[in-house]
Amino acid sequence: MKMLLKLRLFITTKKKIIAFKKSFHGRTSGAISITDNNKIITKFNLQHKVKFIDYKNLDFLEEELKKQDICAVISEGIQGIGGIIDPGMFVFNKIDFLCRKYNTIFIVDEIQSGYGRTGLFFAHQNYGIKPDIITIAKGMGNGFPIGGVIISPKFKPFNGMLGTTFGGNYLACSSGISVLEIIKKECLISNAKKMGEIFINSLKEIDEIKEIRGKGLMLGVNFNFKVKKLINFLIKKEKIFVGSSLDQNIIRLLPPLTIKEKHIKNFIIRLKKALYFLKNDK
């Protein structure tokens, strides 16, 4: 009970949150307030006190934490919409160290980067850190709507602490259990790592590509031109769905964890075809 009271006091007295530039955490009120996109933020969301900082400016992060008014620091495991930006070993370990030093909650959003996508169950496991809170969804239900929160044992739960209209939905829970069983049975996490390496090596053969970002099957392909026409061509002509990002030169690749080498070869063929067509289209 003492721990619970301390947690409530902590949250009510420390009211600000630090998020990172180019972040995306969702579209509900609280989540959108820590999403760095002015196009989707309304005045209603601005009631939350949030400060966006750059991953490269961790000295500023410490200066903010010293003020003792920061409730939490939140980061994606790998930024998705931001352009597949991996904060990396140094950044994650520094954030983790500073949060512990200044008694601040460290939240890692693994909604897009979790559930085996990067070759480990969570992206942050690449860096040996232990966040206080981890958010999960997307891959949890293989398309069925389900989300969850993993909370450190230092936060004492109580009956009714979390609740939603559809919370504890039996079908969603059954879907979530089935996904975990299949991931384990079919070795999909190790497949993501293996196929990711094949994907990266295949993409390196394409001259128009400047840079390949990410890990496993969460990849960002940086071209030397804006990719809007390329994305449209791939979808409409080649029936290949790829994602966009805030960076107009990057396409996001988030294929299913069941992908095989033959699928990657097919994608590369269609990508080269699209690039050739766009280059020679007058």
C-alpha positions as CSV (number, residue, x, y, z in Angstrom):
1,M,0.0,0.0,0.0
2,K,2.9,2.4,0.8
3,M,4.4,1.8,-2.7
4,L,1.0,2.4,-4.3
5,L,0.6,5.7,-2.4
6,K,4.1,6.7,-3.4
7,L,3.3,6.0,-7.0
8,R,0.1,8.1,-7.0
9,L,2.0,11.0,-5.3
10,F,4.8,10.7,-7.8
11,I,2.5,10.9,-10.8
12,T,0.4,13.8,-9.4
13,T,3.5,15.9,-8.4
14,K,5.5,15.3,-11.5
15,K,3.3,16.3,-14.4
16,K,5.5,16.7,-17.5
17,I,6.5,14.0,-20.0
18,I,9.5,14.0,-22.3
19,A,9.0,12.4,-25.8
20,F,11.3,12.5,-28.8
21,K,11.1,14.3,-32.1
22,K,9.5,12.4,-35.0
23,S,7.8,10.1,-32.4
24,F,4.4,8.4,-33.0
25,H,2.5,6.9,-30.1
26,G,-1.1,6.8,-31.2
27,R,-4.2,8.9,-31.8
28,T,-6.1,8.9,-28.5
29,S,-5.8,12.1,-26.4
30,G,-2.9,11.0,-24.2
31,A,-1.0,9.2,-26.9
32,I,-1.4,11.9,-29.5
33,S,0.0,14.5,-27.1
34,I,3.3,12.7,-27.1
35,T,3.2,12.2,-30.9
36,D,5.4,14.7,-32.8
37,N,3.0,15.6,-35.6
38,N,1.2,19.0,-35.6
39,K,-1.1,17.9,-38.4
40,I,-3.0,15.5,-36.1
41,I,-2.7,17.4,-32.7
42,T,-5.7,19.6,-31.6
43,K,-6.0,22.2,-28.9
44,F,-7.6,19.5,-26.7
45,N,-4.5,17.4,-26.8
46,L,-2.3,20.4,-25.9
47,Q,-3.5,20.4,-22.4
48,H,-0.9,17.7,-21.6
49,K,2.5,19.1,-20.7
50,V,5.0,17.4,-23.1
51,K,8.4,18.4,-24.2
52,F,10.0,16.9,-27.4
53,I,13.7,16.5,-27.6
54,D,16.3,15.2,-30.0
55,Y,18.0,11.8,-29.4
56,K,21.3,13.6,-30.1
57,N,20.7,16.1,-27.2
58,L,20.8,14.0,-24.1
59,D,22.5,16.7,-22.2
60,F,19.3,18.7,-22.5
61,L,17.4,15.6,-21.3
62,E,19.5,15.6,-18.1
63,E,18.9,19.3,-17.6
64,E,15.2,18.7,-17.8
65,L,15.3,15.7,-15.4
66,K,17.2,17.7,-12.9
67,K,14.2,20.0,-12.4
68,Q,12.3,17.0,-10.8
69,D,9.1,17.8,-12.6
70,I,9.2,15.1,-15.2
71,C,6.9,12.1,-14.7
72,A,8.2,9.9,-17.5
73,V,10.4,9.7,-20.6
74,I,8.9,7.7,-23.5
75,S,10.6,6.3,-26.6
76,E,9.7,3.9,-29.4
77,G,11.9,0.8,-29.5
78,I,12.6,1.9,-33.1
79,Q,10.7,4.9,-34.5
80,G,8.4,3.7,-37.2
81,I,6.5,6.7,-38.8
82,G,9.5,8.8,-38.0
83,G,11.5,6.9,-40.7
84,I,12.8,3.7,-39.0
85,I,15.1,5.6,-36.6
86,D,16.9,3.3,-34.1
87,P,18.1,5.3,-31.1
88,G,20.9,2.8,-30.6
89,M,22.9,1.3,-27.7
90,F,24.4,4.6,-26.4
91,V,21.2,6.5,-26.4
92,F,19.0,3.9,-24.8
93,N,21.5,3.1,-22.1
94,K,21.9,6.9,-21.4
95,I,18.2,7.4,-21.1
96,D,17.9,4.4,-18.9
97,F,20.7,5.6,-16.6
98,L,19.3,9.1,-16.4
99,C,15.8,7.9,-15.6
100,R,17.1,5.8,-12.7
101,K,19.4,8.6,-11.5
102,Y,16.5,11.1,-11.3
103,N,13.8,8.6,-10.3
104,T,11.8,9.0,-13.5
105,I,9.6,6.4,-15.2
106,F,11.1,5.1,-18.5
107,I,8.5,3.9,-21.0
108,V,9.3,2.1,-24.2
109,D,6.6,1.9,-26.9
110,E,7.0,-1.5,-28.6
111,I,3.7,-1.5,-30.4
112,Q,5.3,-1.5,-33.9
113,S,8.8,-2.8,-33.1
114,G,7.8,-5.6,-30.7
115,Y,6.6,-9.1,-30.9
116,G,9.7,-10.5,-32.8
117,R,9.8,-8.0,-35.6
118,T,13.4,-7.0,-35.1
119,G,14.8,-10.4,-34.5
120,L,14.3,-10.3,-30.7
121,F,11.0,-10.2,-29.0
122,F,11.4,-6.5,-28.2
123,A,13.7,-4.1,-30.0
124,H,15.0,-2.6,-26.7
125,Q,16.4,-6.1,-25.8
126,N,19.2,-5.3,-28.3
127,Y,20.5,-2.9,-25.7
128,G,20.2,-4.6,-22.4
129,I,17.8,-2.1,-20.8
130,K,14.8,-2.8,-18.6
131,P,12.0,-0.1,-19.0
132,D,9.5,0.5,-16.3
133,I,6.6,0.2,-18.7
134,I,6.3,-1.4,-22.1
135,T,3.3,-0.8,-24.4
136,I,2.4,-3.6,-26.9
137,A,-0.3,-4.1,-29.6
138,K,-0.3,-4.7,-33.4
139,G,1.5,-8.0,-33.6
140,M,-0.2,-9.3,-30.5
141,G,-3.3,-10.4,-32.3
142,N,-2.1,-10.9,-35.9
143,G,-4.6,-8.3,-37.1
144,F,-7.2,-8.9,-34.4
145,P,-7.6,-5.7,-32.2
146,I,-5.7,-6.2,-28.9
147,G,-3.2,-4.1,-26.9
148,G,-1.5,-4.4,-23.6
149,V,0.8,-2.8,-21.0
150,I,3.7,-4.6,-19.3
151,I,4.4,-3.0,-15.9
152,S,7.5,-3.3,-13.7
153,P,7.0,-5.2,-10.4
154,K,7.9,-2.0,-8.5
155,F,4.4,-0.7,-9.4
156,K,1.9,-2.5,-7.2
157,P,-1.2,-3.3,-9.2
158,F,-4.7,-3.3,-7.7
159,N,-8.1,-4.6,-8.8
160,G,-9.6,-2.0,-11.2
161,M,-6.3,-0.2,-11.9
162,L,-6.9,-0.7,-15.6
163,G,-10.2,-1.0,-17.3
164,T,-11.8,-0.5,-20.8
165,T,-15.1,-1.3,-22.4
166,F,-13.5,-4.2,-24.3
167,G,-10.8,-5.0,-21.7
168,G,-10.3,-8.8,-21.1
169,N,-12.3,-9.7,-24.2
170,Y,-12.2,-13.5,-24.4
171,L,-11.8,-13.6,-28.2
172,A,-8.9,-11.1,-28.2
173,C,-7.2,-13.0,-25.4
174,S,-7.6,-16.2,-27.3
175,S,-6.1,-14.6,-30.4
176,G,-3.2,-13.3,-28.3
177,I,-2.4,-16.7,-26.9
178,S,-2.6,-18.3,-30.3
179,V,-0.1,-15.8,-31.7
180,L,2.4,-16.5,-29.0
181,E,2.1,-20.2,-29.6
182,I,2.6,-19.9,-33.3
183,I,5.5,-17.5,-32.9
184,K,7.2,-20.1,-30.7
185,K,6.2,-23.2,-32.7
186,E,7.2,-21.8,-36.1
187,C,10.4,-20.0,-34.8
188,L,9.2,-16.7,-36.3
189,I,11.5,-14.5,-34.2
190,S,14.6,-16.3,-35.6
191,N,13.0,-16.2,-39.0
192,A,12.6,-12.4,-38.8
193,K,16.3,-12.1,-38.0
194,K,17.4,-14.4,-40.8
195,M,15.0,-13.0,-43.4
196,G,16.0,-9.5,-42.4
197,E,19.6,-10.1,-43.2
198,I,18.7,-11.6,-46.6
199,F,16.4,-8.6,-47.2
200,I,19.2,-6.1,-46.4
201,N,21.7,-7.8,-48.6
202,S,19.3,-7.9,-51.5
203,L,18.4,-4.2,-51.1
204,K,22.1,-3.3,-51.2
205,E,22.3,-4.4,-54.8
206,I,20.0,-1.5,-55.8
207,D,21.9,1.7,-56.8
208,E,19.1,4.1,-56.1
209,I,19.1,3.1,-52.4
210,K,21.3,5.4,-50.2
211,E,20.8,3.8,-46.9
212,I,19.0,0.9,-45.2
213,R,17.8,1.4,-41.6
214,G,16.4,-0.8,-38.9
215,K,16.7,-4.4,-37.8
216,G,15.1,-7.7,-38.7
217,L,11.8,-7.2,-40.6
218,M,11.4,-3.5,-39.6
219,L,13.4,-1.8,-42.3
220,G,13.5,1.7,-43.7
221,V,14.8,2.1,-47.3
222,N,16.2,5.6,-48.0
223,F,16.2,6.6,-51.7
224,N,17.9,9.5,-53.4
225,F,14.5,10.9,-54.4
226,K,11.0,11.4,-52.9
227,V,9.2,8.1,-52.9
228,K,5.5,9.0,-53.2
229,K,5.3,8.0,-56.9
230,L,7.3,4.8,-56.2
231,I,4.9,3.8,-53.4
232,N,1.9,4.4,-55.6
233,F,3.3,2.4,-58.4
234,L,4.2,-0.5,-56.2
235,I,0.7,-0.6,-54.7
236,K,-1.4,0.0,-57.9
237,K,0.8,-1.8,-60.5
238,E,2.8,-4.4,-58.6
239,K,0.3,-5.1,-55.8
240,I,3.0,-4.6,-53.3
241,F,2.1,-2.7,-50.1
242,V,4.8,-0.6,-48.4
243,G,4.6,2.1,-45.8
244,S,5.5,5.7,-45.9
245,S,7.1,7.9,-43.2
246,L,7.6,11.5,-42.2
247,D,10.8,11.4,-44.2
248,Q,9.6,11.7,-47.8
249,N,12.6,9.7,-49.2
250,I,12.0,6.6,-47.1
251,I,9.7,3.6,-47.5
252,R,9.0,1.3,-44.6
253,L,9.1,-2.4,-45.0
254,L,7.1,-4.4,-42.4
255,P,6.5,-7.8,-44.0
256,P,4.8,-10.7,-42.1
257,L,7.2,-12.6,-39.8
258,T,6.3,-15.7,-41.9
259,I,8.0,-14.3,-45.0
260,K,10.3,-16.6,-46.9
261,E,13.3,-15.9,-49.2
262,K,11.2,-16.5,-52.3
263,H,8.9,-13.6,-51.2
264,I,11.9,-11.3,-50.8
265,K,13.2,-12.2,-54.3
266,N,9.8,-11.4,-55.7
267,F,9.7,-8.1,-53.9
268,I,13.2,-7.1,-55.2
269,I,12.2,-8.0,-58.8
270,R,9.0,-5.9,-58.6
271,L,10.9,-3.0,-56.9
272,K,13.5,-3.0,-59.6
273,K,10.7,-3.0,-62.2
274,A,9.0,-0.1,-60.6
275,L,12.3,1.9,-60.3
276,Y,13.0,1.2,-64.0
277,F,9.6,2.3,-65.1
278,L,9.7,5.5,-63.1
279,K,13.2,6.3,-64.4
280,N,12.2,5.9,-68.0
281,D,8.7,7.4,-67.8
282,K,8.6,10.7,-69.6
